[in-house]
Amino acid sequence: MGQRIHRRRRHGRRLWIRNRRLASHTTSQQRLTDGISSKS
């Protein structure tokens, strides 16, 4: 079990950084879309 968690943690770190960048991008896009929808 310990090995599994360790492996997952190692992989998760890389994905986390990638997701973090994507998340910020998607959030900014969503804000723009939300503003447009709320305007109309």
N, CA and C of each residue as an Amber inpcrd file, in Angstrom:
protein
   120
   0.8460000  -1.2050000   0.0000000   0.0000000   0.0000000   0.0000000
   0.8860000   1.2620000   0.0000000   1.8820000   1.2030000   0.8440000
   2.7720000   2.3820000   0.9180000   3.3610000   2.7160000  -0.4510000
   3.7810000   1.6740000  -1.1470000   4.3710000   1.9140000  -2.4760000
   3.3510000   2.5600000  -3.4080000   2.1390000   2.0600000  -3.3410000
   1.0920000   2.5880000  -4.2340000   0.9050000   4.0880000  -3.9680000
   0.7710000   4.4520000  -2.7030000   0.5530000   5.8660000  -2.3610000
   1.7400000   6.6980000  -2.8440000   2.9350000   6.1490000  -2.6120000
   4.1450000   6.8850000  -3.0090000   4.1350000   7.1500000  -4.5230000
   3.8240000   6.0900000  -5.2620000   3.7980000   6.2190000  -6.7290000
   2.7490000   7.2590000  -7.1340000   1.5840000   7.1300000  -6.5530000
   0.4890000   8.0510000  -6.9080000   0.9060000   9.4880000  -6.5620000
   1.4950000   9.6410000  -5.4030000   1.8860000  10.9820000  -4.9670000
   2.8810000  11.5830000  -5.9780000   3.8430000  10.7590000  -6.3770000
   4.8770000  11.2450000  -7.3170000   4.2000000  11.7040000  -8.6150000
   3.3070000  10.8960000  -9.1290000   2.6390000  11.2210000 -10.3880000
   1.6880000  12.4130000 -10.1940000   0.9720000  12.3660000  -9.0840000
   0.0080000  13.4290000  -8.8100000   0.6780000  14.8020000  -8.7890000
   1.8990000  14.8400000  -8.2840000   2.5720000  16.1490000  -8.2110000
   2.6810000  16.7600000  -9.6000000   3.1430000  15.9830000 -10.5500000
   3.3050000  16.5110000 -11.9220000   1.9390000  16.9140000 -12.4840000
   0.9710000  16.0490000 -12.3210000  -0.3680000  16.3450000 -12.8430000
  -0.9500000  17.5650000 -12.1360000  -0.6690000  17.6630000 -10.8290000
  -1.2120000  18.7830000 -10.0630000  -0.7350000  20.1070000 -10.6530000
   0.5590000  20.1710000 -10.9170000   1.1140000  21.4190000 -11.4860000
   0.4440000  21.7040000 -12.8330000   0.2960000  20.6660000 -13.6320000
  -0.3200000  20.8430000 -14.9630000  -1.7720000  21.2760000 -14.7830000
  -2.4790000  20.5820000 -13.9150000  -3.8950000  20.9150000 -13.6880000
  -4.0160000  22.3370000 -13.1520000  -3.0780000  22.7080000 -12.2990000
  -3.1390000  24.0570000 -11.7010000  -3.0980000  25.0900000 -12.8310000
  -2.2100000  24.9110000 -13.7710000  -2.1040000  25.8750000 -14.8860000
  -3.4040000  25.8560000 -15.6970000  -3.8920000  24.6610000 -15.9960000
  -5.1250000  24.5400000 -16.7820000  -6.3050000  25.1260000 -16.0020000
  -6.3320000  24.8530000 -14.7050000  -7.4360000  25.3380000 -13.8720000
  -7.4990000  26.8670000 -13.9420000  -6.3690000  27.5250000 -13.7830000
  -6.3630000  28.9940000 -13.8080000  -6.8610000  29.4760000 -15.1770000
  -6.4640000  28.7910000 -16.2280000  -6.8720000  29.1830000 -17.5730000
  -8.3830000  28.9910000 -17.7550000  -8.8770000  27.8370000 -17.3360000
 -10.3040000  27.5370000 -17.4890000 -11.1330000  28.4910000 -16.6230000
 -10.6590000  28.7720000 -15.4320000 -11.4140000  29.6610000 -14.5370000
 -11.5420000  31.0430000 -15.1730000 -10.4540000  31.5430000 -15.7360000
 -10.4970000  32.8700000 -16.3560000 -11.4700000  32.8500000 -17.5380000
 -11.4390000  31.7750000 -18.3090000 -12.3530000  31.6600000 -19.4480000
 -13.7960000  31.6030000 -18.9600000 -14.0180000  30.8180000 -17.9130000
 -15.3810000  30.6910000 -17.3820000 -15.8780000  32.0610000 -16.9160000
 -15.0160000  32.8200000 -16.2770000 -15.4180000  34.1530000 -15.8020000
 -15.8700000  35.0060000 -16.9790000 -15.1390000  34.9230000 -18.0670000
 -15.5040000  35.7190000 -19.2450000 -16.8690000  35.2740000 -19.7650000
 -17.0560000  33.9710000 -19.8850000 -18.3290000  33.4460000 -20.3950000
 -19.4600000  33.8160000 -19.4270000 -19.1710000  33.7150000 -18.1430000
 -20.2010000  34.0430000 -17.1440000 -20.6120000  35.5090000 -17.2980000
 -19.6320000  36.3790000 -17.4850000 -19.9350000  37.8040000 -17.6240000
 -20.7910000  38.0390000 -18.8540000 -20.4810000  37.3690000 -19.9360000
 -21.2500000  37.5460000 -21.1750000 -22.6960000  37.0750000 -20.9590000
 -22.8380000  35.9050000 -20.3560000 -24.1780000  35.3400000 -20.1510000
 -24.9810000  36.2530000 -19.1940000 -24.3270000  36.7590000 -18.1780000
 -25.0310000  37.5990000 -17.2000000 -25.4210000  38.9240000 -17.8720000
 -24.5770000  39.4180000 -18.7760000 -24.8770000  40.6800000 -19.4630000
 -26.1700000  40.5300000 -20.2670000 -26.2510000  39.4610000 -21.0480000
 -27.4280000  39.2440000 -21.9030000 -28.4920000  38.5000000 -21.1090000
